[in-house]
């Protein structure tokens, strides 16, 4: 870490120029002795990314940012604060500390946090930022977090691990056994040294695959931000559980939608043709696979086993989007354009053979407007188009 970046004039420069074209700044060169143009570029890029993702870091003068890849891999403040709200205790080891966002938020609920990081520069940056942010109860360990746990005589209240999901070529991976460290390979050690384990995995990881590779799973939290699944959080304990809670949460701009149920339970599902209202689950619920559970819990009728769209006569609360059904049309290509009589609309397909792009081209519809078209299939296997407006 270059301490010259902390000089007052450099910090003021970064605050004034983080929205500028970084390539132009690099081309001009650095105006500061002891600070290269490339180092300025890293800080300017980091500050720009932090504005929305990490507002606490963005607002704090004296923060040092890591290279872009490290910043992309870190949690956002929204997801870090959420995972920290789930757990508390005396001690926690952050096995793969990285830039330190999770460690910082965990420090609010724990007396002691051990931040482990293999990369020396990243460890130094995290340590500096903890000091700037006043996180005095975080201690930094430079080295392998798994080996730190293995060599410790302490039984920790919690162990948190966010395995790296990049291969040697920088490509994305998501299977647990392919990540570093290999969690399934070390699961017995983790359960021996931690009373409780919190694991963050890729949103692409299949829940069934995760359950096959892990032990003693008690809860799975599916975290989405503005309908985009960002993290899967797995809570393990030393004792096995007969039931596994699945909790979905979608952070919107103005509200958050929460729904939870249990893995593998059977539910009664009823079907219907479209009624007055249509319901589309948010991304976190879609990832959970709790399609029958949500139908039963909200007393909604499904259109088809595989469509994952729901309907009702009366408007109900729902963890997803709600629409008023204006009309239901059979999917007949020759007549459809005239029957729709629209120049633009939002298009969604569910359990439908044609793509959004193909349908938009056929119907000559621009994207946008107040109308929402759902192309889907009923239980009778009839293909239909639902013309809707948002509630």
C-alpha positions in Angstrom: 0.0 0.0 0.0 1.4 3.4 -1.0 1.0 5.8 2.0 1.5 8.8 -0.3 -2.1 8.2 -1.5 -3.2 9.4 2.0 -1.7 12.9 1.5 -4.3 15.6 1.8 -3.8 17.0 -1.7 -4.1 13.5 -3.2 -7.3 12.8 -1.3 -8.8 16.1 -2.4 -7.8 15.3 -6.0 -9.6 11.9 -5.8 -12.7 13.5 -4.4 -12.9 16.0 -7.2 -12.0 13.7 -10.1 -13.5 10.3 -9.5 -16.2 10.9 -12.1 -13.7 11.8 -14.8 -12.6 9.5 -17.6 -9.8 7.5 -15.9 -8.1 6.7 -19.2 -7.6 10.4 -19.9 -6.1 10.9 -16.4 -3.7 8.0 -16.9 -2.7 9.5 -20.3 -2.0 12.9 -18.7 0.1 11.3 -15.9 0.1 11.8 -12.2 0.5 15.3 -10.8 1.9 13.9 -7.6 5.5 12.8 -6.9 5.5 9.3 -5.3 2.1 8.4 -6.8 1.8 6.8 -10.2 -1.0 7.4 -12.7 -1.9 3.8 -12.5 -2.3 4.0 -8.7 -4.5 7.1 -9.1 -6.6 5.1 -11.7 -7.2 2.3 -9.2 -8.3 4.8 -6.5 -10.5 6.8 -8.8 -12.2 3.6 -10.2 -12.7 2.3 -6.7 -14.2 5.5 -5.4 -16.6 5.6 -8.3 -17.7 2.0 -7.8 -18.1 2.6 -4.0 -20.5 5.6 -4.4 -23.5 3.3 -4.7 -22.1 -0.1 -3.5 -20.2 1.1 -0.4 -21.5 4.6 0.6 -19.8 4.5 4.0 -16.4 3.9 2.4 -17.2 6.5 -0.3 -18.0 9.2 2.3 -15.0 8.5 4.4 -11.8 10.4 3.6 -8.6 8.3 3.8 -10.1 5.1 2.5 -7.8 3.1 0.2 -9.4 1.0 -2.5 -8.0 -2.3 -3.9 -7.8 -3.3 -7.6 -11.1 -3.5 -9.4 -11.4 -7.3 -9.3 -11.2 -7.4 -5.5 -13.9 -4.6 -5.3 -16.2 -6.5 -7.7 -16.0 -9.7 -5.5 -16.8 -7.9 -2.3 -20.3 -7.7 -0.7 -22.3 -4.5 -1.0 -23.2 -2.6 2.1 -26.8 -3.8 1.7 -25.9 -7.5 1.7 -23.1 -7.2 4.2 -25.5 -5.5 6.7 -28.1 -8.1 6.1 -25.8 -11.1 6.8 -24.4 -9.3 9.9 -28.0 -8.9 11.2 -28.4 -12.7 11.2 -25.6 -13.5 13.7 -23.9 -12.3 16.8 -21.6 -13.5 19.6 -18.2 -13.2 21.2 -15.8 -14.3 18.4 -16.0 -14.8 14.6 -13.3 -15.7 12.1 -13.7 -14.3 8.6 -11.7 -16.9 6.8 -11.6 -15.1 3.4 -11.6 -11.5 4.6 -10.7 -9.7 1.3 -11.4 -6.0 1.3 -13.1 -6.3 4.7 -16.7 -5.1 4.1 -18.2 -8.2 5.8 -15.7 -8.1 8.7 -16.6 -4.4 9.3 -20.3 -5.1 9.5 -19.8 -8.2 11.6 -17.7 -6.2 14.0 -20.9 -4.4 15.1 -22.4 -7.6 16.5 -19.2 -9.4 17.8 -16.8 -8.6 20.5 -13.9 -9.8 18.4 -13.5 -10.4 14.6 -10.4 -12.1 13.1 -10.0 -11.0 9.4 -7.8 -13.5 7.5 -6.4 -12.7 4.1 -3.7 -14.4 1.9 -2.9 -11.3 -0.2 -0.5 -9.1 1.6 -1.5 -5.8 -0.1 -5.2 -6.5 0.4 -4.6 -7.4 4.0 -2.7 -4.1 4.6 -5.5 -2.1 2.8 -8.2 -3.7 4.9 -6.2 -3.1 8.1 -5.8 0.5 7.3 -9.5 1.0 6.4 -10.6 -0.7 9.7 -8.5 1.9 11.5 -10.0 4.8 9.5 -13.5 3.5 10.1 -13.0 3.0 13.8 -13.5 -0.8 13.8 -11.1 -1.4 16.7 -12.3 -4.9 17.5 -11.1 -6.3 14.2 -7.7 -8.0 14.2 -6.0 -8.8 10.9 -4.2 -12.1 10.2 -2.0 -12.3 7.1 -2.2 -15.9 5.9 -4.4 -18.9 5.1 -7.7 -18.6 7.1 -8.2 -22.4 7.0 -4.7 -23.0 8.5 -5.4 -20.3 11.1 -8.5 -22.2 12.2 -6.7 -25.5 12.0 -3.8 -24.3 14.3 -6.1 -22.5 16.8 -7.0 -24.1 20.1 -10.1 -21.9 20.3 -13.7 -22.9 19.6 -15.2 -19.9 17.8 -18.8 -18.8 18.1 -19.0 -18.3 14.4 -16.9 -19.0 11.3 -17.7 -17.0 8.1 -16.3 -18.0 4.8 -16.8 -16.6 1.3 -14.8 -18.8 -1.0 -13.2 -17.3 -4.1 -15.2 -18.0 -7.2 -12.6 -17.3 -9.9 -10.4 -19.9 -11.6 -6.7 -19.5 -12.5 -7.7 -17.8 -15.8 -10.0 -15.4 -14.0 -13.2 -17.1 -15.1 -16.3 -17.4 -12.9 -17.0 -20.7 -11.1 -19.8 -21.6 -8.7 -19.6 -25.2 -7.6 -18.4 -25.3 -4.0 -15.8 -28.0 -4.6 -14.2 -25.8 -7.3 -13.9 -22.7 -5.2 -11.0 -21.7 -2.9 -10.8 -22.7 -0.2 -12.6 -26.0 -0.9 -15.4 -25.8 1.6 -16.7 -29.5 1.3 -13.1 -30.7 1.7 -12.8 -28.7 5.0 -16.4 -29.0 6.3 -15.5 -31.3 9.2 -12.7 -28.9 10.3 -15.1 -26.0 10.1 -17.7 -27.7 12.2 -15.1 -28.9 14.7 -13.7 -25.4 15.3 -16.9 -23.3 14.9 -20.2 -23.7 16.8 -21.9 -22.1 13.9 -20.8 -21.6 10.3 -22.0 -18.9 7.8 -21.1 -19.6 4.1 -21.6 -17.2 1.3 -21.9 -18.8 -2.1 -22.6 -17.9 -5.7 -26.2 -17.1 -6.6 -25.7 -19.6 -9.4 -25.2 -22.5 -7.1 -28.1 -25.0 -7.2 -29.7 -25.5 -3.8 -29.8 -29.3 -4.2 -26.1 -29.3 -5.1 -25.2 -27.2 -2.1 -27.1 -29.5 0.2 -25.3 -32.5 -1.2 -21.9 -30.9 -0.6 -22.6 -29.5 2.9 -23.5 -30.9 6.3 -25.8 -29.8 9.1 -27.5 -27.0 7.1 -30.1 -25.2 9.2 -31.0 -22.2 7.0 -30.5 -20.9 3.5 -31.0 -17.2 2.9 -31.5 -16.1 -0.7 -30.6 -12.4 -1.0 -31.6 -10.3 -3.9 -31.2 -6.5 -4.5 -33.7 -4.9 -6.9 -34.8 -8.3 -8.2 -31.2 -9.6 -8.9 -30.0 -12.5 -6.7 -26.6 -11.5 -5.2 -25.8 -14.1 -2.6 -26.8 -17.4 -1.1 -26.1 -17.6 2.6 -25.9 -21.0 4.3 -26.1 -21.4 8.1 -24.6 -24.6 9.5 -24.4 -25.7 13.1 -22.6 -28.5 14.9 -25.8 -30.4 15.4 -27.9 -31.6 12.4 -31.4 -30.2 11.8 -34.5 -32.1 10.8 -35.8 -29.0 8.9 -34.1 -26.5 6.7 -35.5 -23.0 6.6 -35.4 -21.2 3.3 -35.7 -17.4 3.6 -35.9 -15.1 0.6 -35.4 -11.4 0.8 -35.5 -8.9 -2.0 -34.3 -5.4 -1.3 -36.1 -2.9 -3.4 -35.6 0.9 -3.7 -38.4 1.6 -1.3 -39.3 -1.6 0.5 -38.0 -5.2 1.0 -40.0 -8.3 0.4 -39.5 -11.3 2.7 -40.8 -14.8 2.4 -39.8 -18.0 4.1 -40.8 -21.6 4.3 -39.1 -25.0 4.7 -37.3 -27.2 2.2 -39.0 -30.3 0.9 -42.4 -29.8 2.5 -45.4 -30.9 0.5 -48.1 -28.3 -0.3 -51.6 -28.3 -1.8 -51.8 -26.5 -5.2 -54.9 -25.5 -7.1 -55.0 -24.3 -10.7 -57.1 -21.8 -12.6 -57.4 -19.8 -15.8 -56.4 -16.1 -15.3 -58.6 -14.1 -13.0 -58.6 -10.4 -12.1 -55.0 -10.3 -10.8 -51.7 -11.8 -11.8 -48.6 -12.4 -9.6 -45.0 -12.9 -10.6 -42.5 -14.0 -7.9 -39.4 -11.9 -7.3 -36.0 -13.4 -8.2 -35.2 -14.6 -4.7 -38.5 -16.6 -4.5 -37.8 -18.0 -8.0 -34.4 -19.2 -6.9 -35.9 -20.8 -3.8 -38.1 -23.2 -5.8 -40.9 -22.7 -3.2 -43.5 -22.4 -6.0 -46.1 -24.7 -4.4 -45.5 -23.3 -0.9 -46.2 -19.7 -2.0 -49.3 -20.8 -3.8 -50.7 -22.3 -0.6 -49.5 -19.6 1.8 -51.0 -16.8 -0.2 -54.1 -18.7 -1.3 -53.3 -18.2 -4.9 -54.1 -20.3 -7.9 -51.4 -21.4 -10.4 -51.8 -21.1 -14.2 -49.6 -24.2 -14.9 -47.2 -26.4 -13.0 -44.2 -25.0 -14.8 -45.3 -21.4 -15.5 -44.8 -20.1 -11.9 -47.4 -17.4 -12.4 -50.3 -17.1 -10.0 -53.8 -15.5 -10.1 -56.6 -14.5 -7.8 -60.0 -12.7 -7.8 -59.0 -10.3 -5.1 -55.7 -8.4 -4.7 -53.3 -9.9 -2.1 -49.9 -9.1 -0.7 -47.2 -11.0 -2.5 -43.3 -11.2 -2.6 -43.0 -10.1 -6.2 -44.8 -8.0 -8.9 -48.6 -7.7 -9.0 -50.6 -6.9 -12.0 -54.2 -6.2 -13.0 -55.3 -8.4 -15.9 -56.9 -6.3 -18.6 -57.5 -9.2 -21.0 -56.5 -12.7 -21.9 -55.8 -13.5 -25.6 -55.1 -16.8 -27.3 -51.7 -16.9 -28.9 -52.5 -16.6 -32.6 -49.8 -14.9 -34.5 -51.9 -13.6 -37.4 -54.5 -11.9 -35.2 -52.4 -11.0 -32.2 -50.8 -7.7 -33.5 -54.2 -6.3 -34.3 -55.8 -7.5 -31.1 -53.0 -6.0 -29.0 -53.1 -2.6 -30.8 -49.9 -1.5 -29.0 -46.7 0.3 -30.1 -44.7 -0.6 -27.0 -44.9 -2.9 -24.0 -42.9 -4.9 -21.5 -42.7 -8.5 -22.5 -42.2 -11.5 -20.2 -42.3 -15.2 -21.1 -43.0 -18.0 -18.7 -43.1 -21.7 -19.8 -43.3 -20.4 -23.4 -41.5 -21.7 -26.5 -40.6 -18.4 -28.1 -38.1 -15.8 -26.9 -38.8 -12.2 -25.9 -36.6 -10.9 -28.8 -38.5 -13.1 -31.3 -41.9 -12.0 -30.0 -40.9 -8.3 -30.0 -39.8 -8.6 -33.6 -43.0 -10.4 -34.7 -45.3 -7.9 -33.1 -43.1 -4.9 -33.8 -43.2 -3.7 -30.2 -40.8 -1.3 -28.6 -39.8 -1.9 -25.0 -41.5 0.3 -22.3 -44.9 1.8 -21.7 -47.5 1.0 -19.1 -48.6 -2.3 -20.5 -47.1 -5.7 -19.6 -47.5 -8.7 -21.8 -47.1 -12.2 -20.3 -46.7 -15.0 -22.8 -47.4 -18.3 -21.0 -49.1 -21.6 -21.0 -52.2 -22.7 -19.1 -52.7 -26.1 -17.4 -54.7 -27.2 -20.5 -51.5 -26.5 -22.5 -53.2 -23.6 -24.3 -50.7 -20.8 -25.1 -52.0 -17.4 -24.2 -51.0 -13.7 -23.8 -52.0 -11.8 -20.7 -52.3 -8.0 -21.2 -51.7 -6.4 -17.8 -51.0 -3.2 -16.0 -48.9 -2.9 -12.8 -50.9 -2.6 -9.5 
